[in-house]
Amino acid sequence: MQSFRQFSRAGRPLTLAALSLAILGTLAAPQRAEASAFQLHEDSAAAMGRAYAGSATAGGDVSVVANNPAAMSDLKGTYFQADITAINFGTTFSGSAHDALGRPISGGNGGDAGTTMPVPAIFFATQIDDKWHVGAGFTVPFGFQTEYNQDWIGRYNAIKSQFTSLDATLSVSYDVTDNFALGLSGIAQRTSAELTSAINYNAVGLGLVNQAAMAGALTPAQAQALGQQVNTIIPPGSDGIARIKGDDWAYGYQIGAYWKITSNDKLAFDYRSKISHTLEGTANFTVPPNVQALLSSPTVAPLLAGAGGVPFTRTVGTAPFTTPATATASYWHQEEKWGIGTDVSWTKWDVFKNLTVNYANPAQPSSVEAFNWKNSWYVAVGGDYYLNEKVTLRAGFAVDTTPTTNSTRDPRVPDGTRQLLSVGMGYKASEHFVLNASYAHIFVNKATINATSSTGDVLTGSSDDYGNLLSFSAQYKF
């Protein structure tokens, strides 16, 4: 322990700074998933059958309560609609990983990190008089989950990532003329996240030695000897787990416009505001016995006390995060036996330029990471064919570009540009009751990953992704 004592006396300020940086990296890296969230369109089985083309203009779909309130103008009467979509997402990684010293990291490729999860949506709309409509909805506009094997080679970048935004929407529309309507929505959104990753304690210790040597606090010989001690006391594979959970309520709005251009053509525009959150939660850690012994040793413990706290202990924290604004244009052309439409949607992901994380533990100062995401586009074309008075057949195709780039993509959300191909069917059981079912397959471009963890562990390779969607809905008109 003599080398540790020399290091403590000579490089205390640097030790505290380096240790703080190591802890910050461990906490901040998992938070990336909060900005890498998948945007979900899955709130309407009928619209899915057309790949969401004509989402606000095809008519007869109560999901417009949450997608464009002005389009409630076409809902004559009182409606209740419930949708459920099963999302099956798969992702498998292939590649390699090494630590900051170039040593291979043990473990497998993580298995299939995807999941199958249900996404519900519920809507109510009613006509107050000839001009006014009101509605309410519950939807899930953002969400994803990935979970790799706990001992995989990318465990220092990600293990589990779960993110969900739940929206409660109240909407109103007013028919300005017989052919033009305006709508407004108020949105209450709860966003929550759970994120885990492994902690490379060996790299934390070696990082401290390297920082001290670079600053001249240790001679090369002392640094080499101390590094050997770290490798002996905390060998590679001395891992812990960091787990972060947080949530927040925040509020936004939506405005929409709806035109009946001709008796056969309809056009709608919708703008949904960004919603700014301050996620609040806790960070918990598991620490192996050899690391606990080092942190509580007579040499290291006084240094940690001088920094104002002990790292790798439970703490609360906050992180600002914004779900992005979106703008959508929807068009529909109607004929006697068929209808065709298109949607073009733009999502302003560039609001996520950096992530600032603030911690209650004074040993963990605030951190700032740059991400610089790009805006994304969703373009869909699809239509209906009316087989008879009761049965409607649907099909559609869409392209959904990713906000991620090769320079910022990580394994938590190994997202690439997606292509969606869908089919669906509607059945009108009576004048009051309608059923819809749809299926879609998502083809995903290969996602290149070259991610570096906070402790310098490099994961290089690519992810192969796919998605399957199966959706059902029931609508009742009173």
N, C-alpha and C positions, 0 to 999 in steps of 0.2 A: 504493500500500500504506500510505500515511500514515494513512488512516482505520482500517485494521486495527490499526495500532500504537496509535492512540489508544484504540480499543476494548479492546485487550488490557490496557493499563495501567489503564484506568478500571474495567473490569468483569470482572476475572479470576475472582473467585469465582462470579459469576453465569454467566459463560461455561462454566465447568466443570459447574455444575449443569444448565444448559440442555442442553449437549451430552450429558451423561449421560442426561437424560430422553429425548432424541431416540433415543439408541442403545437404551435400554430399551424404548421403544415399538416399535422395529423388531424386536427380538427377541421381545417378549412377545406381540404381536398374532398371529403365526402359531400360538402355542401354544393358542389358543382351540379349535382343532380337536380337541385331546385330550379336551375335555369334550363336544364336539358329536357324539360318535361315534354312527353308526347302531347300534342293537341288532339283531342278526341272529337270526331264528328258524330259519334254513335248515339244519337238521341231520337232516331226515327227509323223504324223498319221499312216503311214505305219509301222514304227518301233513299235509304241504302240501296234498294233495288235498282235505282237509277244512278248509283255512285254519288248521290246527293246533288245531282243536277236538278235545277228547278226547285231547290229546297224551299224557297219562299213564294213560288209562283205556280206550282203545279196544281195547287188547290186541294182542299179536303184533309189537310194534315195539321193537327192541332199543335205540332212541335213548333209552328211559327211563333207561338207565345214566347219562346226563348230564342228563336232564330231571326225573326223580323216581326215585331208587334203590329206593324201596319197591315200585314197580310191577314190579320184576324178579320179584316173587312169582309172576306169571303166566307166566313163561318157564320151561317145564318141559323141561330138557335143556341142551344147549350150542349157542350161536348165534354166528355171525359176520355182521356187516352192514356194507356200505359204501355211502355216499351221496355223490352229487356234484350240486351245484346251480350252474347258470350264472345269475349275476345281471347283468341288463342294466339299467343306470340311466342316465337322461338328464336333463339340466337345462340350460335356456337362460335367460339373463338379458336383460331389456329395461329400459332406464332411462338415466340420465345420471350424470355424475360431474364434480366440480369440486374444485380445491385449496382451501387455507385462505384464499386471497385471492379466491375466487370465479371464478378462471380455469378454463375448461373443460379437462378432461384429454383428451388425444388418445387415439385407439384405438377398437377395435370393441367389440362386446358379449361377446366371449370365446369364441364358438362353443359347441358342445355340450360341457359340462364333465364329462359323465358317462363311464361306462366299462362294459366287460363283463369280469367276473372270475369265476373258479371258486371255490366254497366247498366244501371236502371235509369229510367226517365219517366216522369209522370206529368201530365198536363191537364189543365181545366180552362175552358173558355166559354164565355156567355155573351149574348147580345143584349145590351141594356135597352136600346131603342134603335131606330133606323140608322143612326149615325155612330153610336158609341158601342165599343166592345171592351171587355176586360178579361184578363186571363192570369193564370198562375202556373208556374212550372218548377220542377226539380230536375236538375241535370248534372252531368259530370263532364265539364268542358276540357279538363286537363287531367292526365293520370298515366302512370306506368308502374311496372314492377319488374325488376330483374334480380336474380339471386344465383350466384355462382357457388361452387363447392368451397367450403371454408379454407381448404388447404391448396387452392389452385395457385398458379404462378403469378396471377395478377391480383392476389389478395391485398397487397399494399395499396392498390388503386381502388378496388371495390370488392365488396362481397354482396351485400344486399342493398337495394335502392327501391324505396317505395314512396310515391308522390301522388297526392290526390287533391283536386280542387272540386268542391261541391257547391253548386249554385242554387239559390232559391230566388226565383224571378217573379216579379209582379209587373204586368203589362197592361197598357191601355191603348186603344186606337180610336181615331176619329175620321169619319168620311167627310173630307172637305168638299168634294163633289161626288157625283155618281161614279166617276172614273179615277178618283185620286184620294188616297188616304195617308195619314201620318200616324206614327206610333211611337210610344215611349215606354221604356222598361227601367225599373229599379232592380239592382242585383245585389244580393248579400252572398258573399263567397267565403267559405271556410277552406283554407289550404293547410295541409298537414304533410309532414315528411318523416320518414324513418330511414336512416342511412348508417351502414356499418362498413368498416374496413379493418384490415389487420395493421398493427403497428410494428415496424421493424426496429426493435430496440437495439439490435446490434448496430444498425446504421446510425441511430441517434448517438450512441456512444462514440463511434468512430468519427462521426461528424464533429463532435465537440473537440476531439483530439486534433482533427485537421484544421479546425478554425483557430485553435490555440497555436498550432505550429505556424500557420500562415501569418499570424499576428506577431510572431517572434516570442511568444510566451513560453515556448518549448523549443529546445534544440532538436535537430533531426533525430539524434540518437534517443532523446527522451520521448519524442513522438512515436518512434518505432517501438520502443519498449512498452509505452503506455497502450499503443494499439494492440500489441500482443496480449496485454492483460485484459483489454476489453474483449477480444476474441475468446479468451479463456473464461472470463467471468460471464459474459453475455454472448455466447456463440451464435452464429447465423441460425435462424429458426427459433430464436427466443422471442416469440411473437406474443402480442396482446391483441385485444379487440377494442376498437373505438365505436361506440354506438351513440348516435345523435337522434333525438326525437324533438319535433317542434310543430307548432300550429299557430294560426291566427285567423281572425275574422276581419274582413274588409269589404268595402262597398264600391259599386260602380253603376254605370248606366248604359242604356242602349237606345238608339234612335233609328227609325226606319221610315221608308217611303215606298208607296205601292201605286203603280199606274196600270190601268187597263187601257193599253194603247189602242187596240181595236177589240172587236168581239172575240178574236182568236189569239191575241198577243198580249202578254203581261210582262211587266218589268218591275223589279224591286231593288232597292238599295238599302243596306243596313250598315250601321257603324256601332261597334261595341267598344266601350272605353277600356283602357288599361285599369287594372286594380292593384293598388300598391299595398303590400303587406309588410309588417315587421314580425317575422316568425320568432316566437319565443319558446324555449324548451330547455332540455338538459342534455349534457354529454356525460356518458359513463364509460369507464375503462376497465379492462381486465389486465392485471400486471402479474407476470410470472414471479415465482419466489426469488430467483436470482436478481431480478431488476428491483424488487421490493427491498432486498437486502442492500443493494447499492444506494438506492434513494434514501434509506434510513441510516446509512453509515455515518459515523462521526465526522467524516470528511465532507460528504456531500450535503447532509441535512442542514448544517449552518448556512451554506450558500443558498439553499432553497428558501430558508427562513428569511434571509436577507432580501430575496426577490419578492417577498410578500405572500408566498404560498407554496404548496407542494404540487408539482405537475402530475398529470395522469390521475387526478382525483375528480370526483363528481362535481360538476359546475353547471351553472345556468348561463345562457347566452342569448343573443339576439342577432338576427340577420335580415336586413331589408331585402325584399324580393317582390318583383312586379310581374303579374300575369299580363301578357301583351294585349294591346288593342288589335281589333280586326275590322276589316271593311270587306263587304261582300256585295256583288252584283248578281242577281238571279233573273233568268229569262225563261219564258215558256210559250210555245206555240201549240195551239190546240186544233185538232181536226176531229171529225166524227168518230173515226176508228182508232186514232192514235194521237199521241202528243210527244213533243220533243223539247228538251230544254238544256240549259247550260248554267253553270255557276263558276264565278271567278272570285276567289277570296284571297286577301292579302293579310298577313299577320306580321305585326311590327315587333319582331324579336330583337331588333337592335337596341331596345331599351335595356337589355342586359349587357352592359359594357364592362362592369366589374362587380365583384362581390366583396362587401365589407362585413366582417364578422366581429362582434364585440362580446367579450367574455367578462363574467363577474369575478372570476379568479384573477387577482392582480398579477399572478405569475404568467398570465397569458394575455399579453397586450393585443389590441385590435390588429387585424390583418386586412390587406386589400389584394385581391387577385384580379387580373384583367382577363376578359373573355372575348369581348367584341364579336358577338353573334351577328348574323345577317338576317334580314327579313326573308320570309318564305311565302310561297304561292301555292294555292290549290285550284286546279282547273278541272272541271268535270263536264262530260257530255253524256246524256242518257235520255231514255224515253219510256213511254207506256204504250202497250197495245191492248185494246179492249176486245178480248176474245168473245165475250157476250155481255149481257147486262150484269152478270154477277162476278165474272172472272177478269182480272187485269194482269197482264204479264209485263215484266219490267226488265231492263238491262241498262248497264252504264259502264263508263270507263273514266278514270281520273288519274291525274298526276299530282303528287304532293311533294314539293321540294323540302329538303331538310334545312334547318337553321344552322346546323353544325358544319364545321370545316375540318379538314385534315389536321390543322394545327391545334385545334382545341378539343377534338373528339376524344372521349374516354370510354372505358368499358361499361360504365353505369348505364348509359343510353347509347348503344352503338348504332346510331341512326344514320340511314342514308336516304336518298330520294326514293320515294315509293310510287308504285303504279298499282291502282286498284281496279279490279274487274269484278263486276257484280251482276247478280240476277235476282229476281224477286217475283212474288205473286200476291195479289190482293183478292180477297173473297168477300163479296157483299152478301152476308147472310140474310139481312133484312134491310128495310129502310132505316133502321136504327143502329144496326150492329155490323161492324166491318172488321175483318181480320187481315193481317199482313204478315208475310214472312219473306226474309231475304238472306242471301249468302254472298259473301265477298271474299276473294283471295287477294292478299297484298304481296306483291313482288317488291323486294327491297334491293337496291344497288349495294354491292359489297362495300362495307364500311372499313376504311383503312384506319388503323389505330397506331399511334406512336406516342404513348402517354408516359409521363415521368411523375412518379409519386413525390410527396413532400420530402421523403428521405432519399431521393435520387434513384429509386428503383425504376427501371425502364421496361415497359411492356410494348413489344413491337409485333404487329401481325394484322389480321383482319377478322371481321365478324361476318358470318353469313346469317341473314335474318329472313323471316317470313311471317306472315300473319293470316289468320282465318277468322272471319266474323260470321256469326249466325244470329239473326235478329228476328224477334216476334213482337207483334203489337196487337192490341185490341182497342177498338174505339167504339164508344156508345154515344149516340145522339139522343138527347131527351126530347 
